[in-house]
Amino acid sequence: MALNCVGKDCVPAYTALSSDISNNKILGADMIGKVVYLEDTGAWKIIKSDLTLGAYVAPPSPTS
């Protein structure tokens, strides 16, 4: 599977497979600060300023 851009204002902005990662990057994933969801592993990654992927930790949800 190739990288799929969902949209720049969406979370995640991209979907991909873990096999699309090479040298901790995904070719074409170039929107710094956006989130990538890996469909085969369920992992969430964030695109860092050097275009490598880092671990994404979702913000806590508000409690009522």
PDBQT receptor file of N, H, CA, C and O in Angstrom, charges set to zero:
ATOM      1  N   MET A   1       0.848  -1.176   0.000  1.00  0.00    +0.000 N 
ATOM      2  CA  MET A   1       0.000   0.000   0.000  1.00  0.00    +0.000 C 
ATOM      3  C   MET A   1       0.891   1.236   0.000  1.00  0.00    +0.000 C 
ATOM      4  O   MET A   1       1.962   1.243   0.607  1.00  0.00    +0.000 OA
ATOM      5  N   ALA A   2       0.458   2.230  -0.654  1.00  0.00    +0.000 N 
ATOM      6  H   ALA A   2      -0.413   2.224  -1.147  1.00  0.00    +0.000 HD
ATOM      7  CA  ALA A   2       1.178   3.493  -0.666  1.00  0.00    +0.000 C 
ATOM      8  C   ALA A   2       0.582   4.430   0.371  1.00  0.00    +0.000 C 
ATOM      9  O   ALA A   2      -0.495   4.184   0.914  1.00  0.00    +0.000 OA
ATOM     10  N   LEU A   3       1.289   5.481   0.626  1.00  0.00    +0.000 N 
ATOM     11  H   LEU A   3       2.165   5.680   0.185  1.00  0.00    +0.000 HD
ATOM     12  CA  LEU A   3       0.823   6.520   1.529  1.00  0.00    +0.000 C 
ATOM     13  C   LEU A   3      -0.493   7.100   1.006  1.00  0.00    +0.000 C 
ATOM     14  O   LEU A   3      -0.640   7.350  -0.190  1.00  0.00    +0.000 OA
ATOM     15  N   ASN A   4      -1.436   7.307   1.907  1.00  0.00    +0.000 N 
ATOM     16  H   ASN A   4      -1.316   7.104   2.879  1.00  0.00    +0.000 HD
ATOM     17  CA  ASN A   4      -2.721   7.895   1.544  1.00  0.00    +0.000 C 
ATOM     18  C   ASN A   4      -2.902   9.178   2.350  1.00  0.00    +0.000 C 
ATOM     19  O   ASN A   4      -2.880   9.148   3.580  1.00  0.00    +0.000 OA
ATOM     20  N   CYS A   5      -3.079  10.288   1.668  1.00  0.00    +0.000 N 
ATOM     21  H   CYS A   5      -3.097  10.312   0.668  1.00  0.00    +0.000 HD
ATOM     22  CA  CYS A   5      -3.319  11.560   2.346  1.00  0.00    +0.000 C 
ATOM     23  C   CYS A   5      -4.814  11.707   2.591  1.00  0.00    +0.000 C 
ATOM     24  O   CYS A   5      -5.599  11.783   1.645  1.00  0.00    +0.000 OA
ATOM     25  N   VAL A   6      -5.203  11.747   3.845  1.00  0.00    +0.000 N 
ATOM     26  H   VAL A   6      -4.566  11.686   4.614  1.00  0.00    +0.000 HD
ATOM     27  CA  VAL A   6      -6.609  11.897   4.219  1.00  0.00    +0.000 C 
ATOM     28  C   VAL A   6      -7.024  13.358   4.098  1.00  0.00    +0.000 C 
ATOM     29  O   VAL A   6      -8.123  13.660   3.635  1.00  0.00    +0.000 OA
ATOM     30  N   GLY A   7      -6.148  14.256   4.512  1.00  0.00    +0.000 N 
ATOM     31  H   GLY A   7      -5.255  14.011   4.888  1.00  0.00    +0.000 HD
ATOM     32  CA  GLY A   7      -6.403  15.689   4.434  1.00  0.00    +0.000 C 
ATOM     33  C   GLY A   7      -5.578  16.431   5.455  1.00  0.00    +0.000 C 
ATOM     34  O   GLY A   7      -5.292  15.906   6.531  1.00  0.00    +0.000 OA
ATOM     35  N   LYS A   8      -5.187  17.666   5.123  1.00  0.00    +0.000 N 
ATOM     36  H   LYS A   8      -5.419  18.093   4.248  1.00  0.00    +0.000 HD
ATOM     37  CA  LYS A   8      -4.287  18.390   6.021  1.00  0.00    +0.000 C 
ATOM     38  C   LYS A   8      -4.946  18.812   7.319  1.00  0.00    +0.000 C 
ATOM     39  O   LYS A   8      -4.246  19.094   8.291  1.00  0.00    +0.000 OA
ATOM     40  N   ASP A   9      -6.256  18.865   7.368  1.00  0.00    +0.000 N 
ATOM     41  H   ASP A   9      -6.825  18.636   6.578  1.00  0.00    +0.000 HD
ATOM     42  CA  ASP A   9      -6.941  19.242   8.594  1.00  0.00    +0.000 C 
ATOM     43  C   ASP A   9      -7.578  18.045   9.298  1.00  0.00    +0.000 C 
ATOM     44  O   ASP A   9      -8.424  18.215  10.176  1.00  0.00    +0.000 OA
ATOM     45  N   CYS A  10      -7.173  16.844   8.914  1.00  0.00    +0.000 N 
ATOM     46  H   CYS A  10      -6.486  16.706   8.201  1.00  0.00    +0.000 HD
ATOM     47  CA  CYS A  10      -7.728  15.615   9.494  1.00  0.00    +0.000 C 
ATOM     48  C   CYS A  10      -6.736  14.989  10.465  1.00  0.00    +0.000 C 
ATOM     49  O   CYS A  10      -5.531  15.228  10.382  1.00  0.00    +0.000 OA
ATOM     50  N   VAL A  11      -7.252  14.196  11.373  1.00  0.00    +0.000 N 
ATOM     51  H   VAL A  11      -8.231  14.002  11.440  1.00  0.00    +0.000 HD
ATOM     52  CA  VAL A  11      -6.400  13.396  12.256  1.00  0.00    +0.000 C 
ATOM     53  C   VAL A  11      -6.878  11.965  12.126  1.00  0.00    +0.000 C 
ATOM     54  O   VAL A  11      -7.980  11.650  12.577  1.00  0.00    +0.000 OA
ATOM     55  N   PRO A  12      -6.097  11.095  11.530  1.00  0.00    +0.000 N 
ATOM     56  CA  PRO A  12      -4.758  11.327  11.002  1.00  0.00    +0.000 C 
ATOM     57  C   PRO A  12      -4.798  12.031   9.647  1.00  0.00    +0.000 C 
ATOM     58  O   PRO A  12      -5.802  11.992   8.936  1.00  0.00    +0.000 OA
ATOM     59  N   ALA A  13      -3.680  12.674   9.311  1.00  0.00    +0.000 N 
ATOM     60  H   ALA A  13      -2.865  12.706   9.889  1.00  0.00    +0.000 HD
ATOM     61  CA  ALA A  13      -3.553  13.324   8.001  1.00  0.00    +0.000 C 
ATOM     62  C   ALA A  13      -3.180  12.315   6.927  1.00  0.00    +0.000 C 
ATOM     63  O   ALA A  13      -3.477  12.510   5.749  1.00  0.00    +0.000 OA
ATOM     64  N   TYR A  14      -2.521  11.222   7.345  1.00  0.00    +0.000 N 
ATOM     65  H   TYR A  14      -2.280  11.063   8.303  1.00  0.00    +0.000 HD
ATOM     66  CA  TYR A  14      -2.081  10.177   6.421  1.00  0.00    +0.000 C 
ATOM     67  C   TYR A  14      -2.413   8.805   6.991  1.00  0.00    +0.000 C 
ATOM     68  O   TYR A  14      -2.482   8.625   8.207  1.00  0.00    +0.000 OA
ATOM     69  N   THR A  15      -2.616   7.847   6.105  1.00  0.00    +0.000 N 
ATOM     70  H   THR A  15      -2.560   7.993   5.118  1.00  0.00    +0.000 HD
ATOM     71  CA  THR A  15      -2.626   6.432   6.483  1.00  0.00    +0.000 C 
ATOM     72  C   THR A  15      -1.582   5.739   5.623  1.00  0.00    +0.000 C 
ATOM     73  O   THR A  15      -1.308   6.155   4.497  1.00  0.00    +0.000 OA
ATOM     74  N   ALA A  16      -1.007   4.681   6.168  1.00  0.00    +0.000 N 
ATOM     75  H   ALA A  16      -1.230   4.344   7.082  1.00  0.00    +0.000 HD
ATOM     76  CA  ALA A  16       0.034   3.938   5.470  1.00  0.00    +0.000 C 
ATOM     77  C   ALA A  16       0.165   2.574   6.136  1.00  0.00    +0.000 C 
ATOM     78  O   ALA A  16      -0.564   2.257   7.076  1.00  0.00    +0.000 OA
ATOM     79  N   LEU A  17       1.084   1.787   5.648  1.00  0.00    +0.000 N 
ATOM     80  H   LEU A  17       1.676   2.045   4.885  1.00  0.00    +0.000 HD
ATOM     81  CA  LEU A  17       1.444   0.518   6.267  1.00  0.00    +0.000 C 
ATOM     82  C   LEU A  17       2.844   0.651   6.844  1.00  0.00    +0.000 C 
ATOM     83  O   LEU A  17       3.630   1.482   6.390  1.00  0.00    +0.000 OA
ATOM     84  N   SER A  18       3.158  -0.162   7.841  1.00  0.00    +0.000 N 
ATOM     85  H   SER A  18       2.520  -0.838   8.210  1.00  0.00    +0.000 HD
ATOM     86  CA  SER A  18       4.493  -0.103   8.428  1.00  0.00    +0.000 C 
ATOM     87  C   SER A  18       5.569  -0.443   7.396  1.00  0.00    +0.000 C 
ATOM     88  O   SER A  18       6.708   0.005   7.523  1.00  0.00    +0.000 OA
ATOM     89  N   SER A  19       5.224  -1.222   6.388  1.00  0.00    +0.000 N 
ATOM     90  H   SER A  19       4.299  -1.587   6.285  1.00  0.00    +0.000 HD
ATOM     91  CA  SER A  19       6.190  -1.566   5.341  1.00  0.00    +0.000 C 
ATOM     92  C   SER A  19       6.519  -0.370   4.442  1.00  0.00    +0.000 C 
ATOM     93  O   SER A  19       7.475  -0.431   3.668  1.00  0.00    +0.000 OA
ATOM     94  N   ASP A  20       5.743   0.714   4.532  1.00  0.00    +0.000 N 
ATOM     95  H   ASP A  20       4.967   0.763   5.160  1.00  0.00    +0.000 HD
ATOM     96  CA  ASP A  20       6.021   1.934   3.773  1.00  0.00    +0.000 C 
ATOM     97  C   ASP A  20       7.133   2.764   4.409  1.00  0.00    +0.000 C 
ATOM     98  O   ASP A  20       7.641   3.699   3.790  1.00  0.00    +0.000 OA
ATOM     99  N   ILE A  21       7.513   2.427   5.640  1.00  0.00    +0.000 N 
ATOM    100  H   ILE A  21       7.101   1.667   6.142  1.00  0.00    +0.000 HD
ATOM    101  CA  ILE A  21       8.551   3.172   6.355  1.00  0.00    +0.000 C 
ATOM    102  C   ILE A  21       9.926   2.686   5.909  1.00  0.00    +0.000 C 
ATOM    103  O   ILE A  21      10.205   1.487   5.892  1.00  0.00    +0.000 OA
ATOM    104  N   SER A  22      10.774   3.641   5.551  1.00  0.00    +0.000 N 
ATOM    105  H   SER A  22      10.547   4.615   5.565  1.00  0.00    +0.000 HD
ATOM    106  CA  SER A  22      12.155   3.348   5.189  1.00  0.00    +0.000 C 
ATOM    107  C   SER A  22      13.034   4.415   5.830  1.00  0.00    +0.000 C 
ATOM    108  O   SER A  22      12.815   5.610   5.632  1.00  0.00    +0.000 OA
ATOM    109  N   ASN A  23      14.021   3.983   6.593  1.00  0.00    +0.000 N 
ATOM    110  H   ASN A  23      14.199   3.012   6.754  1.00  0.00    +0.000 HD
ATOM    111  CA  ASN A  23      14.899   4.911   7.320  1.00  0.00    +0.000 C 
ATOM    112  C   ASN A  23      14.105   5.864   8.197  1.00  0.00    +0.000 C 
ATOM    113  O   ASN A  23      14.428   7.047   8.301  1.00  0.00    +0.000 OA
ATOM    114  N   ASN A  24      13.068   5.340   8.822  1.00  0.00    +0.000 N 
ATOM    115  H   ASN A  24      12.805   4.378   8.737  1.00  0.00    +0.000 HD
ATOM    116  CA  ASN A  24      12.198   6.083   9.738  1.00  0.00    +0.000 C 
ATOM    117  C   ASN A  24      11.464   7.234   9.054  1.00  0.00    +0.000 C 
ATOM    118  O   ASN A  24      11.095   8.215   9.700  1.00  0.00    +0.000 OA
ATOM    119  N   LYS A  25      11.254   7.108   7.733  1.00  0.00    +0.000 N 
ATOM    120  H   LYS A  25      11.554   6.312   7.208  1.00  0.00    +0.000 HD
ATOM    121  CA  LYS A  25      10.504   8.101   6.962  1.00  0.00    +0.000 C 
ATOM    122  C   LYS A  25       9.529   7.372   6.053  1.00  0.00    +0.000 C 
ATOM    123  O   LYS A  25       9.702   6.188   5.763  1.00  0.00    +0.000 OA
ATOM    124  N   ILE A  26       8.501   8.088   5.603  1.00  0.00    +0.000 N 
ATOM    125  H   ILE A  26       8.361   9.050   5.838  1.00  0.00    +0.000 HD
ATOM    126  CA  ILE A  26       7.596   7.585   4.585  1.00  0.00    +0.000 C 
ATOM    127  C   ILE A  26       7.648   8.577   3.434  1.00  0.00    +0.000 C 
ATOM    128  O   ILE A  26       7.344   9.757   3.605  1.00  0.00    +0.000 OA
ATOM    129  N   LEU A  27       8.028   8.099   2.280  1.00  0.00    +0.000 N 
ATOM    130  H   LEU A  27       8.276   7.140   2.141  1.00  0.00    +0.000 HD
ATOM    131  CA  LEU A  27       8.138   8.944   1.107  1.00  0.00    +0.000 C 
ATOM    132  C   LEU A  27       6.816   9.652   0.834  1.00  0.00    +0.000 C 
ATOM    133  O   LEU A  27       5.783   8.999   0.683  1.00  0.00    +0.000 OA
ATOM    134  N   GLY A  28       6.840  10.966   0.771  1.00  0.00    +0.000 N 
ATOM    135  H   GLY A  28       7.679  11.496   0.894  1.00  0.00    +0.000 HD
ATOM    136  CA  GLY A  28       5.643  11.751   0.507  1.00  0.00    +0.000 C 
ATOM    137  C   GLY A  28       4.971  12.315   1.743  1.00  0.00    +0.000 C 
ATOM    138  O   GLY A  28       4.140  13.217   1.637  1.00  0.00    +0.000 OA
ATOM    139  N   ALA A  29       5.316  11.801   2.911  1.00  0.00    +0.000 N 
ATOM    140  H   ALA A  29       5.992  11.068   2.997  1.00  0.00    +0.000 HD
ATOM    141  CA  ALA A  29       4.749  12.324   4.161  1.00  0.00    +0.000 C 
ATOM    142  C   ALA A  29       5.563  13.556   4.541  1.00  0.00    +0.000 C 
ATOM    143  O   ALA A  29       6.591  13.451   5.210  1.00  0.00    +0.000 OA
ATOM    144  N   ASP A  30       5.091  14.732   4.105  1.00  0.00    +0.000 N 
ATOM    145  H   ASP A  30       4.256  14.817   3.562  1.00  0.00    +0.000 HD
ATOM    146  CA  ASP A  30       5.910  15.935   4.239  1.00  0.00    +0.000 C 
ATOM    147  C   ASP A  30       5.243  17.076   5.006  1.00  0.00    +0.000 C 
ATOM    148  O   ASP A  30       5.756  18.195   5.013  1.00  0.00    +0.000 OA
ATOM    149  N   MET A  31       4.118  16.811   5.646  1.00  0.00    +0.000 N 
ATOM    150  H   MET A  31       3.701  15.902   5.640  1.00  0.00    +0.000 HD
ATOM    151  CA  MET A  31       3.454  17.855   6.433  1.00  0.00    +0.000 C 
ATOM    152  C   MET A  31       3.901  17.729   7.886  1.00  0.00    +0.000 C 
ATOM    153  O   MET A  31       3.384  16.911   8.647  1.00  0.00    +0.000 OA
ATOM    154  N   ILE A  32       4.875  18.561   8.250  1.00  0.00    +0.000 N 
ATOM    155  H   ILE A  32       5.295  19.226   7.633  1.00  0.00    +0.000 HD
ATOM    156  CA  ILE A  32       5.461  18.519   9.591  1.00  0.00    +0.000 C 
ATOM    157  C   ILE A  32       4.375  18.721  10.651  1.00  0.00    +0.000 C 
ATOM    158  O   ILE A  32       3.523  19.603  10.536  1.00  0.00    +0.000 OA
ATOM    159  N   GLY A  33       4.433  17.884  11.677  1.00  0.00    +0.000 N 
ATOM    160  H   GLY A  33       5.125  17.168  11.770  1.00  0.00    +0.000 HD
ATOM    161  CA  GLY A  33       3.485  17.979  12.782  1.00  0.00    +0.000 C 
ATOM    162  C   GLY A  33       2.193  17.219  12.572  1.00  0.00    +0.000 C 
ATOM    163  O   GLY A  33       1.353  17.162  13.470  1.00  0.00    +0.000 OA
ATOM    164  N   LYS A  34       2.023  16.637  11.406  1.00  0.00    +0.000 N 
ATOM    165  H   LYS A  34       2.705  16.683  10.676  1.00  0.00    +0.000 HD
ATOM    166  CA  LYS A  34       0.799  15.883  11.124  1.00  0.00    +0.000 C 
ATOM    167  C   LYS A  34       0.966  14.431  11.548  1.00  0.00    +0.000 C 
ATOM    168  O   LYS A  34       2.084  13.951  11.735  1.00  0.00    +0.000 OA
ATOM    169  N   VAL A  35      -0.148  13.745  11.696  1.00  0.00    +0.000 N 
ATOM    170  H   VAL A  35      -1.057  14.135  11.545  1.00  0.00    +0.000 HD
ATOM    171  CA  VAL A  35      -0.176  12.386  12.226  1.00  0.00    +0.000 C 
ATOM    172  C   VAL A  35      -0.360  11.370  11.101  1.00  0.00    +0.000 C 
ATOM    173  O   VAL A  35      -1.125  11.577  10.159  1.00  0.00    +0.000 OA
ATOM    174  N   VAL A  36       0.372  10.264  11.236  1.00  0.00    +0.000 N 
ATOM    175  H   VAL A  36       0.994  10.095  12.001  1.00  0.00    +0.000 HD
ATOM    176  CA  VAL A  36       0.272   9.130  10.313  1.00  0.00    +0.000 C 
ATOM    177  C   VAL A  36      -0.259   7.939  11.105  1.00  0.00    +0.000 C 
ATOM    178  O   VAL A  36       0.271   7.611  12.167  1.00  0.00    +0.000 OA
ATOM    179  N   TYR A  37      -1.297   7.297  10.594  1.00  0.00    +0.000 N 
ATOM    180  H   TYR A  37      -1.728   7.563   9.732  1.00  0.00    +0.000 HD
ATOM    181  CA  TYR A  37      -1.833   6.079  11.208  1.00  0.00    +0.000 C 
ATOM    182  C   TYR A  37      -1.382   4.895  10.373  1.00  0.00    +0.000 C 
ATOM    183  O   TYR A  37      -1.621   4.851   9.166  1.00  0.00    +0.000 OA
ATOM    184  N   LEU A  38      -0.726   3.929  11.019  1.00  0.00    +0.000 N 
ATOM    185  H   LEU A  38      -0.532   3.964  11.999  1.00  0.00    +0.000 HD
ATOM    186  CA  LEU A  38      -0.267   2.719  10.332  1.00  0.00    +0.000 C 
ATOM    187  C   LEU A  38      -1.353   1.657  10.460  1.00  0.00    +0.000 C 
ATOM    188  O   LEU A  38      -1.586   1.111  11.539  1.00  0.00    +0.000 OA
ATOM    189  N   GLU A  39      -2.009   1.378   9.345  1.00  0.00    +0.000 N 
ATOM    190  H   GLU A  39      -1.820   1.821   8.469  1.00  0.00    +0.000 HD
ATOM    191  CA  GLU A  39      -3.183   0.506   9.352  1.00  0.00    +0.000 C 
ATOM    192  C   GLU A  39      -2.894  -0.924   9.767  1.00  0.00    +0.000 C 
ATOM    193  O   GLU A  39      -3.755  -1.566  10.368  1.00  0.00    +0.000 OA
ATOM    194  N   ASP A  40      -1.706  -1.449   9.467  1.00  0.00    +0.000 N 
ATOM    195  H   ASP A  40      -1.007  -0.928   8.978  1.00  0.00    +0.000 HD
ATOM    196  CA  ASP A  40      -1.429  -2.849   9.783  1.00  0.00    +0.000 C 
ATOM    197  C   ASP A  40      -1.030  -3.080  11.236  1.00  0.00    +0.000 C 
ATOM    198  O   ASP A  40      -1.220  -4.179  11.756  1.00  0.00    +0.000 OA
ATOM    199  N   THR A  41      -0.479  -2.063  11.901  1.00  0.00    +0.000 N 
ATOM    200  H   THR A  41      -0.324  -1.170  11.479  1.00  0.00    +0.000 HD
ATOM    201  CA  THR A  41      -0.051  -2.241  13.286  1.00  0.00    +0.000 C 
ATOM    202  C   THR A  41      -0.892  -1.462  14.282  1.00  0.00    +0.000 C 
ATOM    203  O   THR A  41      -0.840  -1.729  15.483  1.00  0.00    +0.000 OA
ATOM    204  N   GLY A  42      -1.672  -0.496  13.794  1.00  0.00    +0.000 N 
ATOM    205  H   GLY A  42      -1.714  -0.278  12.819  1.00  0.00    +0.000 HD
ATOM    206  CA  GLY A  42      -2.461   0.341  14.677  1.00  0.00    +0.000 C 
ATOM    207  C   GLY A  42      -1.639   1.429  15.361  1.00  0.00    +0.000 C 
ATOM    208  O   GLY A  42      -2.134   2.110  16.259  1.00  0.00    +0.000 OA
ATOM    209  N   ALA A  43      -0.377   1.597  14.936  1.00  0.00    +0.000 N 
ATOM    210  H   ALA A  43       0.026   1.044  14.207  1.00  0.00    +0.000 HD
ATOM    211  CA  ALA A  43       0.489   2.607  15.546  1.00  0.00    +0.000 C 
ATOM    212  C   ALA A  43       0.178   3.992  14.981  1.00  0.00    +0.000 C 
ATOM    213  O   ALA A  43      -0.234   4.137  13.830  1.00  0.00    +0.000 OA
ATOM    214  N   TRP A  44       0.385   4.990  15.810  1.00  0.00    +0.000 N 
ATOM    215  H   TRP A  44       0.720   4.873  16.745  1.00  0.00    +0.000 HD
ATOM    216  CA  TRP A  44       0.225   6.390  15.422  1.00  0.00    +0.000 C 
ATOM    217  C   TRP A  44       1.600   7.026  15.463  1.00  0.00    +0.000 C 
ATOM    218  O   TRP A  44       2.337   6.841  16.431  1.00  0.00    +0.000 OA
ATOM    219  N   LYS A  45       1.958   7.771  14.429  1.00  0.00    +0.000 N 
ATOM    220  H   LYS A  45       1.360   7.920  13.642  1.00  0.00    +0.000 HD
ATOM    221  CA  LYS A  45       3.254   8.443  14.340  1.00  0.00    +0.000 C 
ATOM    222  C   LYS A  45       3.027   9.910  14.024  1.00  0.00    +0.000 C 
ATOM    223  O   LYS A  45       1.997  10.279  13.461  1.00  0.00    +0.000 OA
ATOM    224  N   ILE A  46       3.990  10.746  14.388  1.00  0.00    +0.000 N 
ATOM    225  H   ILE A  46       4.827  10.446  14.845  1.00  0.00    +0.000 HD
ATOM    226  CA  ILE A  46       3.938  12.162  14.056  1.00  0.00    +0.000 C 
ATOM    227  C   ILE A  46       5.153  12.493  13.196  1.00  0.00    +0.000 C 
ATOM    228  O   ILE A  46       6.235  11.946  13.405  1.00  0.00    +0.000 OA
ATOM    229  N   ILE A  47       4.973  13.375  12.246  1.00  0.00    +0.000 N 
ATOM    230  H   ILE A  47       4.093  13.819  12.076  1.00  0.00    +0.000 HD
ATOM    231  CA  ILE A  47       6.054  13.755  11.346  1.00  0.00    +0.000 C 
ATOM    232  C   ILE A  47       6.834  14.895  12.003  1.00  0.00    +0.000 C 
ATOM    233  O   ILE A  47       6.296  15.974  12.254  1.00  0.00    +0.000 OA
ATOM    234  N   LYS A  48       8.104  14.633  12.274  1.00  0.00    +0.000 N 
ATOM    235  H   LYS A  48       8.541  13.757  12.071  1.00  0.00    +0.000 HD
ATOM    236  CA  LYS A  48       8.962  15.613  12.934  1.00  0.00    +0.000 C 
ATOM    237  C   LYS A  48       9.554  16.576  11.906  1.00  0.00    +0.000 C 
ATOM    238  O   LYS A  48       9.406  16.369  10.701  1.00  0.00    +0.000 OA
ATOM    239  N   SER A  49      10.219  17.620  12.379  1.00  0.00    +0.000 N 
ATOM    240  H   SER A  49      10.339  17.788  13.358  1.00  0.00    +0.000 HD
ATOM    241  CA  SER A  49      10.735  18.677  11.499  1.00  0.00    +0.000 C 
ATOM    242  C   SER A  49      11.766  18.177  10.497  1.00  0.00    +0.000 C 
ATOM    243  O   SER A  49      11.960  18.801   9.453  1.00  0.00    +0.000 OA
ATOM    244  N   ASP A  50      12.432  17.065  10.793  1.00  0.00    +0.000 N 
ATOM    245  H   ASP A  50      12.275  16.559  11.641  1.00  0.00    +0.000 HD
ATOM    246  CA  ASP A  50      13.394  16.500   9.835  1.00  0.00    +0.000 C 
ATOM    247  C   ASP A  50      12.736  15.442   8.944  1.00  0.00    +0.000 C 
ATOM    248  O   ASP A  50      13.419  14.702   8.236  1.00  0.00    +0.000 OA
ATOM    249  N   LEU A  51      11.400  15.381   8.988  1.00  0.00    +0.000 N 
ATOM    250  H   LEU A  51      10.845  15.982   9.563  1.00  0.00    +0.000 HD
ATOM    251  CA  LEU A  51      10.554  14.452   8.225  1.00  0.00    +0.000 C 
ATOM    252  C   LEU A  51      10.680  12.993   8.655  1.00  0.00    +0.000 C 
ATOM    253  O   LEU A  51      10.182  12.102   7.967  1.00  0.00    +0.000 OA
ATOM    254  N   THR A  52      11.339  12.739   9.780  1.00  0.00    +0.000 N 
ATOM    255  H   THR A  52      11.744  13.463  10.339  1.00  0.00    +0.000 HD
ATOM    256  CA  THR A  52      11.328  11.395  10.337  1.00  0.00    +0.000 C 
ATOM    257  C   THR A  52      10.065  11.243  11.180  1.00  0.00    +0.000 C 
ATOM    258  O   THR A  52       9.387  12.221  11.497  1.00  0.00    +0.000 OA
ATOM    259  N   LEU A  53       9.765  10.000  11.533  1.00  0.00    +0.000 N 
ATOM    260  H   LEU A  53      10.315   9.206  11.276  1.00  0.00    +0.000 HD
ATOM    261  CA  LEU A  53       8.563   9.709  12.307  1.00  0.00    +0.000 C 
ATOM    262  C   LEU A  53       8.905   9.544  13.777  1.00  0.00    +0.000 C 
ATOM    263  O   LEU A  53       9.893   8.899  14.129  1.00  0.00    +0.000 OA
ATOM    264  N   GLY A  54       8.091  10.123  14.617  1.00  0.00    +0.000 N 
ATOM    265  H   GLY A  54       7.288  10.647  14.332  1.00  0.00    +0.000 HD
ATOM    266  CA  GLY A  54       8.220   9.957  16.054  1.00  0.00    +0.000 C 
ATOM    267  C   GLY A  54       6.946   9.354  16.606  1.00  0.00    +0.000 C 
ATOM    268  O   GLY A  54       5.920   9.304  15.927  1.00  0.00    +0.000 OA
ATOM    269  N   ALA A  55       7.020   8.903  17.834  1.00  0.00    +0.000 N 
ATOM    270  H   ALA A  55       7.853   8.944  18.386  1.00  0.00    +0.000 HD
ATOM    271  CA  ALA A  55       5.839   8.346  18.490  1.00  0.00    +0.000 C 
ATOM    272  C   ALA A  55       4.827   9.456  18.725  1.00  0.00    +0.000 C 
ATOM    273  O   ALA A  55       5.190  10.558  19.137  1.00  0.00    +0.000 OA
ATOM    274  N   TYR A  56       3.570   9.168  18.464  1.00  0.00    +0.000 N 
ATOM    275  H   TYR A  56       3.275   8.273  18.130  1.00  0.00    +0.000 HD
ATOM    276  CA  TYR A  56       2.496  10.130  18.706  1.00  0.00    +0.000 C 
ATOM    277  C   TYR A  56       1.726   9.684  19.931  1.00  0.00    +0.000 C 
ATOM    278  O   TYR A  56       1.316   8.528  20.036  1.00  0.00    +0.000 OA
ATOM    279  N   VAL A  57       1.536  10.595  20.843  1.00  0.00    +0.000 N 
ATOM    280  H   VAL A  57       1.869  11.534  20.758  1.00  0.00    +0.000 HD
ATOM    281  CA  VAL A  57       0.736  10.332  22.031  1.00  0.00    +0.000 C 
ATOM    282  C   VAL A  57      -0.446  11.291  21.995  1.00  0.00    +0.000 C 
ATOM    283  O   VAL A  57      -0.282  12.511  22.034  1.00  0.00    +0.000 OA
ATOM    284  N   ALA A  58      -1.619  10.721  21.922  1.00  0.00    +0.000 N 
ATOM    285  H   ALA A  58      -1.752   9.730  21.891  1.00  0.00    +0.000 HD
ATOM    286  CA  ALA A  58      -2.829  11.548  21.842  1.00  0.00    +0.000 C 
ATOM    287  C   ALA A  58      -3.006  12.342  23.133  1.00  0.00    +0.000 C 
ATOM    288  O   ALA A  58      -2.691  11.852  24.217  1.00  0.00    +0.000 OA
ATOM    289  N   PRO A  59      -3.506  13.559  23.016  1.00  0.00    +0.000 N 
ATOM    290  CA  PRO A  59      -3.776  14.343  24.230  1.00  0.00    +0.000 C 
ATOM    291  C   PRO A  59      -4.896  13.678  25.045  1.00  0.00    +0.000 C 
ATOM    292  O   PRO A  59      -5.766  13.010  24.486  1.00  0.00    +0.000 OA
ATOM    293  N   PRO A  60      -4.862  13.862  26.330  1.00  0.00    +0.000 N 
ATOM    294  CA  PRO A  60      -5.929  13.263  27.149  1.00  0.00    +0.000 C 
ATOM    295  C   PRO A  60      -7.285  13.856  26.798  1.00  0.00    +0.000 C 
ATOM    296  O   PRO A  60      -7.397  15.033  26.458  1.00  0.00    +0.000 OA
ATOM    297  N   SER A  61      -8.292  13.033  26.885  1.00  0.00    +0.000 N 
ATOM    298  H   SER A  61      -8.201  12.076  27.161  1.00  0.00    +0.000 HD
ATOM    299  CA  SER A  61      -9.642  13.525  26.612  1.00  0.00    +0.000 C 
ATOM    300  C   SER A  61     -10.201  14.163  27.888  1.00  0.00    +0.000 C 
ATOM    301  O   SER A  61      -9.889  13.724  28.995  1.00  0.00    +0.000 OA
ATOM    302  N   PRO A  62     -11.012  15.178  27.728  1.00  0.00    +0.000 N 
ATOM    303  CA  PRO A  62     -11.589  15.835  28.910  1.00  0.00    +0.000 C 
ATOM    304  C   PRO A  62     -12.564  14.894  29.627  1.00  0.00    +0.000 C 
ATOM    305  O   PRO A  62     -13.255  14.088  29.004  1.00  0.00    +0.000 OA
ATOM    306  N   THR A  63     -12.593  15.023  30.926  1.00  0.00    +0.000 N 
ATOM    307  H   THR A  63     -12.032  15.678  31.432  1.00  0.00    +0.000 HD
ATOM    308  CA  THR A  63     -13.531  14.194  31.697  1.00  0.00    +0.000 C 
ATOM    309  C   THR A  63     -14.665  15.074  32.191  1.00  0.00    +0.000 C 
ATOM    310  O   THR A  63     -14.484  16.267  32.436  1.00  0.00    +0.000 OA
ATOM    311  N   SER A  64     -15.807  14.482  32.328  1.00  0.00    +0.000 N 
ATOM    312  H   SER A  64     -15.953  13.513  32.129  1.00  0.00    +0.000 HD
ATOM    313  CA  SER A  64     -16.966  15.255  32.784  1.00  0.00    +0.000 C 
ATOM    314  C   SER A  64     -17.152  15.092  34.255  1.00  0.00    +0.000 C 
ATOM    315  O   SER A  64     -18.078  15.666  34.827  1.00  0.00    +0.000 OA
TER     316      SER A  64
